[in-house]
Amino acid sequence: MSEPMTWIALFGLAGITVLTRGFFMIGDQPLPIPDWLRELLKVAPLAALVAVVAPEVFMTQGHVITTWQDARWPAALAATAYYFWRHGILGTILVGMAVMLSLRLGLGW
């Protein structure tokens, strides 16, 4: 890619970003949103998080994990158990990472 094309791409992406993020601030009045859409938008961050995390836990190199000797499964289970016990995000991350690191470094999974 040539240098002028790189600059065109950068400015184009910046313009699209400003336009899409500023679109909601253009109008004077709030847009009417149906109740069902408002309810769906409440769970959108959770859906996005699951869409990012689930393939990391259940797949490797584009294929479903078929062995039980993968450190991600026990780490995800331990982190989930901790979250339901204490409801803390930082602790959930720390427990999951501790289990994963101990299985990878200790058992070589």
Secondary structure as a PSIPRED ss2 file (coil, helix, strand):
# PSIPRED VFORMAT (PSIPRED V4.0)

   1 M C   1.000  0.000  0.000
   2 S C   1.000  0.000  0.000
   3 E H   0.000  1.000  0.000
   4 P H   0.000  1.000  0.000
   5 M H   0.000  1.000  0.000
   6 T H   0.000  1.000  0.000
   7 W H   0.000  1.000  0.000
   8 I H   0.000  1.000  0.000
   9 A H   0.000  1.000  0.000
  10 L H   0.000  1.000  0.000
  11 F H   0.000  1.000  0.000
  12 G H   0.000  1.000  0.000
  13 L H   0.000  1.000  0.000
  14 A H   0.000  1.000  0.000
  15 G H   0.000  1.000  0.000
  16 I H   0.000  1.000  0.000
  17 T H   0.000  1.000  0.000
  18 V H   0.000  1.000  0.000
  19 L H   0.000  1.000  0.000
  20 T H   0.000  1.000  0.000
  21 R H   0.000  1.000  0.000
  22 G H   0.000  1.000  0.000
  23 F H   0.000  1.000  0.000
  24 F H   0.000  1.000  0.000
  25 M H   0.000  1.000  0.000
  26 I C   1.000  0.000  0.000
  27 G C   1.000  0.000  0.000
  28 D C   1.000  0.000  0.000
  29 Q C   1.000  0.000  0.000
  30 P C   1.000  0.000  0.000
  31 L C   1.000  0.000  0.000
  32 P C   1.000  0.000  0.000
  33 I C   1.000  0.000  0.000
  34 P C   1.000  0.000  0.000
  35 D H   0.000  1.000  0.000
  36 W H   0.000  1.000  0.000
  37 L H   0.000  1.000  0.000
  38 R H   0.000  1.000  0.000
  39 E H   0.000  1.000  0.000
  40 L H   0.000  1.000  0.000
  41 L H   0.000  1.000  0.000
  42 K H   0.000  1.000  0.000
  43 V C   1.000  0.000  0.000
  44 A H   0.000  1.000  0.000
  45 P H   0.000  1.000  0.000
  46 L H   0.000  1.000  0.000
  47 A H   0.000  1.000  0.000
  48 A H   0.000  1.000  0.000
  49 L H   0.000  1.000  0.000
  50 V H   0.000  1.000  0.000
  51 A H   0.000  1.000  0.000
  52 V H   0.000  1.000  0.000
  53 V H   0.000  1.000  0.000
  54 A H   0.000  1.000  0.000
  55 P H   0.000  1.000  0.000
  56 E H   0.000  1.000  0.000
  57 V H   0.000  1.000  0.000
  58 F H   0.000  1.000  0.000
  59 M E   0.000  0.000  1.000
  60 T E   0.000  0.000  1.000
  61 Q C   1.000  0.000  0.000
  62 G C   1.000  0.000  0.000
  63 H E   0.000  0.000  1.000
  64 V E   0.000  0.000  1.000
  65 I C   1.000  0.000  0.000
  66 T C   1.000  0.000  0.000
  67 T C   1.000  0.000  0.000
  68 W C   1.000  0.000  0.000
  69 Q C   1.000  0.000  0.000
  70 D C   1.000  0.000  0.000
  71 A C   1.000  0.000  0.000
  72 R H   0.000  1.000  0.000
  73 W H   0.000  1.000  0.000
  74 P H   0.000  1.000  0.000
  75 A H   0.000  1.000  0.000
  76 A H   0.000  1.000  0.000
  77 L H   0.000  1.000  0.000
  78 A H   0.000  1.000  0.000
  79 A H   0.000  1.000  0.000
  80 T H   0.000  1.000  0.000
  81 A H   0.000  1.000  0.000
  82 Y H   0.000  1.000  0.000
  83 Y H   0.000  1.000  0.000
  84 F H   0.000  1.000  0.000
  85 W H   0.000  1.000  0.000
  86 R H   0.000  1.000  0.000
  87 H C   1.000  0.000  0.000
  88 G C   1.000  0.000  0.000
  89 I H   0.000  1.000  0.000
  90 L H   0.000  1.000  0.000
  91 G H   0.000  1.000  0.000
  92 T H   0.000  1.000  0.000
  93 I H   0.000  1.000  0.000
  94 L H   0.000  1.000  0.000
  95 V H   0.000  1.000  0.000
  96 G H   0.000  1.000  0.000
  97 M H   0.000  1.000  0.000
  98 A H   0.000  1.000  0.000
  99 V H   0.000  1.000  0.000
 100 M H   0.000  1.000  0.000
 101 L H   0.000  1.000  0.000
 102 S H   0.000  1.000  0.000
 103 L H   0.000  1.000  0.000
 104 R H   0.000  1.000  0.000
 105 L H   0.000  1.000  0.000
 106 G H   0.000  1.000  0.000
 107 L H   0.000  1.000  0.000
 108 G C   1.000  0.000  0.000
 109 W C   1.000  0.000  0.000
